[in-house]
Structures are given as structure tokens and as C-alpha cells.
């Protein structure tokens, strides 16, 4: 069962699946670079009220399944 998020005047459940891919799919998101990328994504999501439902950092791409507030557009988040 889905849980809805609410703010002062809205009840919403906006979700999107985002995939970030490195240029030419180079495998650069390894070791400390991958860990730092995950930290930066978490900080940015916390600051903007975005909830990470599922996320994974791979060597050449990042998967994010997130729930976001209606004040943000997908293009603003990216």
C-alpha cells in the first residue's frame, strides 16, 4: 500500500525513476568516488525534501527511484 505525503495544502505521491549515466559509460564511479557521489546525492535530496525510495551507484551509472514534492519539477531535480 502506498503512503501519501502531505504539505499545507496538498496530498501527493509523485515518484520518478532517474538514471544518470557517465559519458561513454566509463567505469569511473568506483571506490571513494562512488561513495562520495552517494553522499552528495543524499545531501541534495535531504535539502530539497526528496525521499529516496531505492538507489544504487554502479561503476558507470546511478539509479534513483525517488518521491518528490510538487513544488519541484523533474528538470529542476536533475
C-alpha positions as CSV (number, residue, x, y, z in Angstrom):
1,X,0.0,0.0,0.0
2,X,1.3,3.4,-0.9
3,X,1.8,6.1,1.6
4,X,0.9,9.7,0.6
5,X,2.9,12.7,1.5
6,X,1.2,15.9,2.5
7,X,2.1,19.6,2.9
8,X,0.0,22.5,4.0
9,X,-2.5,22.4,1.0
10,X,-1.7,19.2,-0.9
11,X,-1.6,15.4,-0.6
12,X,0.7,13.9,-3.2
13,X,2.6,10.8,-4.2
14,X,4.9,11.9,-7.0
15,X,7.5,9.3,-7.9
16,X,10.1,9.2,-10.7
17,X,12.9,6.8,-11.7
18,X,16.1,8.7,-12.7
19,X,19.2,7.2,-14.3
20,X,22.4,9.1,-14.5
21,X,25.0,7.6,-16.9
22,X,28.6,8.6,-17.2
23,X,29.9,9.8,-20.6
24,X,30.7,6.8,-22.9
25,X,29.7,4.6,-19.9
26,X,33.2,4.9,-18.5
27,X,33.5,3.0,-15.2
28,X,34.6,5.9,-13.0
29,X,32.2,5.6,-10.1
30,X,34.3,3.2,-8.2
31,X,35.7,3.2,-4.6
32,X,35.8,6.6,-3.0
33,X,34.3,8.4,-6.0
34,X,31.2,6.2,-5.8
35,X,30.9,6.7,-2.0
36,X,31.3,10.5,-2.4
37,X,28.7,10.5,-5.2
38,X,26.2,8.7,-2.9
39,X,26.9,11.2,-0.1
40,X,26.3,14.2,-2.4
41,X,23.0,12.8,-3.8
42,X,21.8,12.1,-0.2
43,X,22.6,15.6,0.9
44,X,20.9,17.2,-2.1
45,X,17.8,15.1,-1.6
46,X,17.6,16.0,2.1
47,X,18.0,19.7,1.4
48,X,15.1,19.6,-1.2
49,X,12.7,17.4,0.7
50,X,13.2,14.5,-1.7
51,X,12.8,10.9,-0.3
52,X,15.0,8.2,-1.9
53,X,12.9,5.1,-2.1
54,X,15.6,3.0,-3.8
55,X,19.0,4.0,-5.1
56,X,22.1,2.3,-6.3
57,X,25.5,3.6,-7.5
58,X,27.1,1.3,-10.1
59,X,30.5,1.7,-11.8
60,X,29.1,3.5,-14.8
61,X,25.6,4.7,-13.8
62,X,23.3,5.7,-10.9
63,X,19.7,4.5,-10.4
64,X,17.4,6.6,-8.2
65,X,13.7,5.9,-7.5
66,X,12.5,8.9,-5.6
67,X,9.4,10.6,-4.2
68,X,9.4,14.4,-4.5
69,X,7.3,17.3,-3.5
70,X,5.1,19.1,-6.1
71,X,7.0,22.3,-5.8
72,X,9.9,20.7,-7.7
73,X,9.9,19.7,-11.4
74,X,11.8,16.7,-12.7
75,X,14.1,19.0,-14.7
76,X,14.9,21.1,-11.6
77,X,15.9,18.0,-9.7
78,X,18.2,16.7,-12.4
